[in-house]
Amino acid sequence: MAPSADLGLPSTPPRRPGVEPPVGGGWPAGAPTFAGTEPTREITGLAGVDFSFRVPTGWSCTEAGRTSGSAHYRCGVPAADGSIIGGDLVVRQCPRLCTDERRTALRRQEEAWGLQWIRSGEFTTWAETARVDGAPRYGLVYLSYWRSVPEDAIDRQLVLRMTAPLDRADEVRKVAASVREATFTI
């Protein structure tokens, strides 16, 4: 496996990683998605991110860090209360062979507010909450592994960790659905 610095892994362990092992549950039925007529913008061409996805108009993504094996962006928009609606989008290399053990080790490096991971297919886990750090706030962590080249080996990890005031949670859910659609591996 490449050195941690090359993969852009956090330099300190998460305060509250997700609870292992993931439990079955699939992706939430009826999870909101962007309607075709809804005003959005496409985020495309981010260095190190091999896919495009949709966000609400007004959102932007700014680079927060990059290494030879990772790209980290902060995506979102300021909320009326001074917080941010949105959060982190991280894409990392997962060295060949990206085995279940390697995927689990990478997942354990991620802050997940101490929530139980839910499995949504062989290569996807997620967790969501209505309380982040003890305060009423929506939080979603979505981890997925996919092929950057169709029909090739799994070689990328995606981490999407976003928060929002409870009344704006659907914005984050819709962004997650768009990212999921762009990277979903069967």
Summary of the structure (lengths in Angstrom):
residues: 186
radius of gyration: 15.5
end to end distance: 24.2
largest distance: 45.3
contacts: 562
relative contact order: 0.22
helix: 16%
strand: 41%
